[in-house]
Amino acid sequence: MQKIKLGHTDVEVSSLAMGTDLFGSKRDLDTCFTLLDTFREKGGNFIDTGNFYAAWLPGSVGGDSEKAIGEWIAKRKCREEVVIGTKLGFDYPGSEGGLSAAEIEKECEKSLRRLRTDYLDIYWSHRDDMNTPQEETMEAFHKLVKAGKIRAIGASNLQIWRIAQANQIARDNGWTPYCAVEQRYTYLRP
């Protein structure tokens, strides 16, 4: 599978990412492991998850997908071979959601524990937070980059003008800008 650079970073990802929103919830661990193994065997290395996956399902409190991926990584001893992207921003039990500095730091630590790793390759803003100044959000992400806890940041489901505004704030302050965009897209809603 073709590999490409993620935006302006040195993070190299497969041209396709493995979406994992139902891993550890509707998908049992054996199925998850089979899917991840097959994806990796075919040359895929980019795994996409989120901190609240799949809190919307009855019986789930969130973090299920991250836990399943963390277990797979630990059993396969393949952390250095995969690129992990996870998200924050939605509320779920134990998280108020949003992109405040406190929430970003708290949720990053929870994701790191569930994924059984000491760094995330890309940390996505899963949705916009109009109640938190973008300066606060971008500075919080930058601090995590400087601490070695995340390699890059991305924007998922943010309006393009908000991404441009956030990146200008980052440039003005010497902080890490968003390097990639992951927007909602299906054949039903292009």
C-alpha positions as CSV (number, residue, x, y, z in Angstrom):
1,M,0.0,0.0,0.0
2,Q,1.3,3.5,-0.9
3,K,2.6,5.5,2.0
4,I,2.4,9.3,2.2
5,K,3.5,12.1,4.5
6,L,0.8,13.4,6.9
7,G,0.6,17.0,5.9
8,H,3.8,18.9,6.6
9,T,5.0,16.4,9.2
10,D,7.5,13.5,9.0
11,V,4.7,11.1,10.0
12,E,4.4,8.5,7.2
13,V,1.0,6.9,6.8
14,S,-0.7,4.4,4.5
15,S,-2.9,6.0,1.9
16,L,-5.9,4.2,3.6
17,A,-6.6,4.3,7.3
18,M,-8.4,1.6,9.3
19,G,-11.5,3.0,11.0
20,T,-12.2,1.4,14.4
21,D,-15.2,3.0,15.9
22,L,-17.0,-0.3,16.8
23,F,-13.8,-2.1,17.9
24,G,-14.2,-3.6,21.4
25,S,-17.9,-2.9,21.5
26,K,-19.9,-4.4,18.6
27,R,-16.7,-6.1,17.3
28,D,-15.2,-8.7,19.6
29,L,-11.4,-8.8,20.1
30,D,-10.9,-11.8,17.9
31,T,-12.6,-10.0,15.0
32,C,-10.7,-6.8,15.8
33,F,-7.3,-8.6,15.8
34,T,-8.1,-10.3,12.5
35,L,-9.0,-7.0,10.9
36,L,-6.0,-5.2,12.2
37,D,-3.7,-8.1,11.3
38,T,-5.1,-8.2,7.7
39,F,-4.8,-4.4,7.4
40,R,-1.2,-4.5,8.5
41,E,-0.3,-7.5,6.2
42,K,-1.7,-5.6,3.3
43,G,0.7,-2.7,4.1
44,G,-1.6,-0.5,6.2
45,N,-0.2,1.3,9.2
46,F,-2.7,4.2,9.9
47,I,-5.2,3.3,12.6
48,D,-8.0,5.8,13.4
49,T,-9.9,5.8,16.7
50,G,-11.5,8.1,19.2
51,N,-11.6,8.5,22.9
52,F,-15.4,8.2,23.1
53,Y,-15.8,5.2,20.7
54,A,-18.5,3.7,21.2
55,A,-20.2,5.5,24.1
56,W,-23.3,5.9,22.0
57,L,-24.0,2.2,22.2
58,P,-25.9,0.7,25.2
59,G,-23.5,-0.9,27.6
60,S,-20.5,1.1,26.4
61,V,-18.9,4.0,28.3
62,G,-16.3,5.0,25.7
63,G,-12.7,4.0,25.3
64,D,-13.6,0.6,24.0
65,S,-11.9,1.0,20.6
66,E,-8.7,2.4,22.2
67,K,-8.6,-0.5,24.7
68,A,-8.9,-3.0,21.9
69,I,-6.2,-1.4,19.8
70,G,-4.0,-1.1,22.9
71,E,-4.4,-4.8,23.5
72,W,-3.6,-5.7,19.9
73,I,-0.5,-3.5,19.9
74,A,0.7,-5.1,23.1
75,K,0.2,-8.6,21.9
76,R,1.7,-8.0,18.4
77,K,4.5,-5.8,19.8
78,C,4.1,-3.5,16.8
79,R,3.8,0.0,18.3
80,E,6.7,1.4,16.2
81,E,5.2,0.0,13.0
82,V,1.7,1.6,13.3
83,V,0.5,5.2,13.2
84,I,-2.2,5.8,15.8
85,G,-4.6,8.7,15.5
86,T,-7.2,9.3,18.2
87,K,-9.6,12.1,18.8
88,L,-11.2,14.1,21.6
89,G,-14.0,16.7,21.8
90,F,-17.2,14.8,22.4
91,D,-18.5,14.2,25.8
92,Y,-18.9,10.7,27.2
93,P,-19.1,9.3,30.8
94,G,-16.2,10.7,32.7
95,S,-15.5,13.5,30.1
96,E,-17.3,16.8,29.7
97,G,-16.0,17.1,26.1
98,G,-14.7,20.2,24.4
99,L,-11.2,21.5,23.7
100,S,-10.2,23.3,26.9
101,A,-6.6,22.9,28.0
102,A,-7.6,20.8,31.0
103,E,-9.8,18.5,28.9
104,I,-7.1,18.0,26.3
105,E,-4.5,17.1,28.9
106,K,-6.8,14.8,30.8
107,E,-8.1,13.0,27.7
108,C,-4.7,12.6,26.3
109,E,-3.5,10.8,29.4
110,K,-6.6,8.5,29.3
111,S,-6.1,7.7,25.7
112,L,-2.4,6.9,26.2
113,R,-3.3,4.5,29.0
114,R,-6.0,2.8,27.0
115,L,-3.8,2.5,23.9
116,R,-0.8,1.3,26.1
117,T,1.6,3.7,24.6
118,D,3.5,6.8,25.7
119,Y,2.8,8.9,22.6
120,L,0.1,9.5,19.9
121,D,1.1,10.0,16.3
122,I,-1.8,12.3,15.6
123,Y,-4.3,13.8,18.1
124,W,-7.5,15.1,16.4
125,S,-9.9,17.8,17.5
126,H,-13.0,15.7,16.8
127,R,-15.4,18.6,16.9
128,D,-15.2,22.3,17.4
129,D,-15.6,24.0,20.8
130,M,-16.9,27.5,20.4
131,N,-16.8,28.1,24.2
132,T,-13.0,27.7,24.5
133,P,-10.7,30.3,22.9
134,Q,-8.6,28.8,20.1
135,E,-5.5,30.2,21.7
136,E,-6.1,27.9,24.7
137,T,-6.7,24.9,22.5
138,M,-3.7,25.4,20.3
139,E,-1.4,26.1,23.2
140,A,-2.5,23.0,25.0
141,F,-1.9,20.8,21.9
142,H,1.5,22.5,21.5
143,K,2.5,21.7,25.0
144,L,1.7,18.0,24.4
145,V,3.9,18.1,21.3
146,K,6.8,19.6,23.2
147,A,6.3,17.0,26.0
148,G,6.6,14.2,23.4
149,K,3.1,12.9,24.0
150,I,1.8,13.7,20.6
151,R,3.6,14.0,17.3
152,A,1.1,16.0,15.3
153,I,-2.4,17.5,15.6
154,G,-5.3,17.3,13.2
155,A,-8.8,18.8,12.8
156,S,-11.9,16.6,12.3
157,N,-15.2,18.1,11.5
158,L,-14.2,21.7,12.0
159,Q,-15.2,24.4,9.6
160,I,-12.3,25.4,7.3
161,W,-12.3,29.0,8.4
162,R,-11.9,27.8,12.0
163,I,-9.0,25.6,11.0
164,A,-7.4,28.6,9.2
165,Q,-7.9,30.8,12.2
166,A,-6.4,28.2,14.6
167,N,-3.4,27.7,12.3
168,Q,-2.8,31.5,12.1
169,I,-2.9,31.6,15.9
170,A,-0.4,28.7,16.1
171,R,1.9,30.5,13.5
172,D,1.7,33.8,15.4
173,N,2.8,32.1,18.6
174,G,5.3,29.6,17.3
175,W,3.0,26.7,18.2
176,T,2.2,23.5,16.4
177,P,-0.5,23.9,13.7
178,Y,-3.1,21.5,12.5
179,C,-1.4,19.3,9.8
180,A,-4.3,17.3,8.5
181,V,-8.1,17.5,8.1
182,E,-10.5,14.6,8.5
183,Q,-14.0,15.6,7.5
184,R,-17.2,13.7,7.6
185,Y,-17.7,12.2,4.1
186,T,-19.9,9.5,2.7
187,Y,-21.6,8.8,-0.6
188,L,-24.8,10.1,1.1
189,R,-23.2,13.4,2.2
190,P,-20.3,14.5,0.0
